């Protein structure tokens, strides 16, 4: 048998393992990117809730001002 012979099974296994590692790295990268986007979304106030809060504050302020007069 030739000394330079290499079983192709090893190449297939190595190729499969490399593909699995690339896939795992891509999944981690995607999860990190999604987590970063979620953190950015969490920083921004929910516009509709913010508007409701402002309206409630204005109503309370107006009610308190009416009580004073």
N, C-alpha and C positions, 0 to 999 in steps of 0.2 A: 504494500500500500504506500502511496506517496506521502511523504512527511508533511507536505503543505496542504493535504486534504483537510477541509474543515466541514464538519457536519452542518448542513443548512438549517437544521433545527435550532441550533444556537443563535443563528442570525434572526430567525423568525421570533424566537423568544425575546431576544434583545430588542427587536423592533417593536414587539407588542408591549414590553415593559416601558420603552421610551414613549410610546403613544399614550400609555396610561399615565405616565408622569406629566406629559404635556397637558393631558386632559385635566388632571388634578390641579395643575398650576393655573389653567384657564378657569376652572371652577372657583378656586380661591380668589383669583383676580376679579372675577365677576361679582362674587359675594362682597369683596372689599369695596368695589365700586358702588354696588347697591347700598351697602351700609353707609358710605359717604353721602350718597344722594339722600338717604333717609335722614341722616343727621342734618343736612341742609334744609330738608322739608320741615323737620321738627323745630328748627330755629325760626322759621317764618310763621307768623300767627295765621290762624285760619281766618280769612278775610270776613266771612259771614259772621262768625262768632265775635270777631272784633267789632264789627258794625253793631251787632246786637248789644254788646257791652257798652259801647259808646252811647247808644240810644237810652239804655237803662240808666246810665250815669246822668245823662241830661235830664231824664224824667225825675230822678231822685233829686237832682240839684234844683230843678224848678219847683218841686214839691216842698223842699226845705226852704226855698226863698219865699214861697207863698205863706208858710207858717210864720215866718219872721214878721211879715207885714200885717 
